[in-house]
Amino acid sequence: MTGRTAFRGTLVTSLWTLLSRVLGFVRDCIMAVTVGVSPESGAFNYAWIVPNLFRDLLGEGAASAAIQPALARERLSRGPEAEARLFARFHGFLAACLVGVLVLSEAGMALALWRWGDDLSAAWRETLVLSLIILPYLVPICLTALYAAPQNLAGMYHLPALAPVLLNVVWIGVLAALTLLPDHPSYRSMALLCLGLLAGGVVQWGLQLPGLRRLGMPLRPELRPGDGTVLRTFRDFLPALLGVAVFQINLAVDQILVRTMVDPSANTYAYHGNRLLQLPLAVLGIAAVTGTAPLFARLSAEGRYGELTQALRRTVEMTLLLTFLSAAGLYVLAVPVIRVLFEHGRFGAENTVILAATVRAYLWGLPAATVAGLLTRVRQSRGDFRGPALAACVIVPLNLVLDVLLLPVLGVPGAAYATSAALTVQALLLAVGLRGLEIGAPLAWSRMPRLLAPAALCGAAAYGASRGLGAAAATPWGLGACIAAGAAAGAVATAWLLPEDFRELVRALRRRR
């Protein structure tokens, strides 16, 4: 695992993630057109919160944050056989815990439905039913994330990055079939969608098996609950889960409170706002974390802390540059983007206004979210699982309090502002105390004006193009012209102000071709 391998992994993950997000937008467009902002969509989005939370947490950090440093240390000190043995035993321990959580959760929801089902409104009763159906998805998706950890550590990124693409393909296929039902949208069609997603989870899990075979990793889990190394790794896993959970937990809290404090269908805005935010976050922030986390683990295991600081600083600066650019473009073009993607069928102009305000509010926290992810992973690579977990214990209640204060005043966008503020505080907390871990400053603040300037010019160019096109900016070709204008201005500004960074990006893209 080298810096070049990490950068290649970032690009591979970015490209597959970009395809996944494009398919995700197609999926969301079909959902918006056929289901709209309705009780059925609200019930499904609510039921999807927990399995989607596990998917995001495990797929975007917790499993690899705990297991990758442990695997790297085991291979370095005891050899490949000890590494494979640790993986098999951690696999068995995690699978047993997942099955236990699933059984208890399913039993609790079934009991609640049997005991209080008649007293619940139809919307909440159907939400519980959909939750019962979709919750088992967490088992295959968590194992999929676990299987990705040793593959990424070995520089194999394709199969793990392909898994979300397959889920979106399955989702789109099921939605297309459901539109043929005479009663769609209905709670029955949403139940069928949940069953389809369960099948998609199994497909994602099966896709990772060839990669494990290629590495020589055992496919069969081994349950040894008394193994000290496994127990230590799992003890790291729990705070690692909390440390990377902040963003996704806050989004889940947003959906719950929006549905409770605004109306039963309003959480659909929070869901779609999150989906639009996920494109730049996943393609840039999460891809950077996935690509560089194995490098962080290797450098920490080998005690090369100076190189670790350099890798962190370059990744933070490059990621911030691209995040600022994408955030500026999406902020300026939020309305035409939503009109092109969603404003059809059951999704009207009044829905666009609320969703655009929500997306813009979430974008204020996008740079902090990407930096917080990198700082969390570099801390965890040094064995500091407590710091990110303690930061999460501060941030989640802060987001909750801000939600309660802002939702009655601002409506749905208030939840997005609360999350953005909480993420900014999290990034600041994680930046404190790095020197005690022998890690230098993650960012030279003198570089910040140069990182921000291309984004300002990108946003100005996109805004000017949208004003010049008028109503045509909300058409596919007009939106493409606005994006091209912003991208060209951002590229020219980056080449002028940050020539070394620009050349590095161009070289990397040429290598991928």
Secondary structure, 3 states (H helix, E strand, C coil): CCHHHHHHHHHHHHHHHHHHHHHHHHHHHHHHHHCCCCHHHHHHHHHCHHHHHHHHHHHCCHHHHHHHHHHHHHHHHHCHHHHHHHHHHHHHHHHHHHHHHHHHHHHHHHHHHHHHHHHCCHHHHHHHHHHHHHHHHHHHHHHHHHHHHHHHHCCCCHHHHHHHHHHHHHHHHHHHHHCCCCCCCCHHHHHHHHHHHHHHHHHHHHHCHHHHHHHCCCCCCCCCCCCHHHHHHHHHHHHHHHHHHHHHHHHHHHHHHHHHHCCCCCHHHHHHHHHHHHHHHHHHHHHHHHHHHHHHHHHHHCCCHHHHHHHHHHHHHHHHHHHHHHHHHHHHCHHHHHHHHCCCCCCCHHHHHHHHHHHHHHHCCHHHHHHHHHHHHHHHHCCCCHHHHHHHHHHHHHHHHHHHHHHHHHCHHHHHHHHHHHHHHHHHHHHCCHHHHCCCCCCCHHHHHHHHHHHHHHHHHHHHHHHHHHHHHHCHHHHHHHHHHHHHHHHHHHHHHCHHHHHHHHHHHHHHC
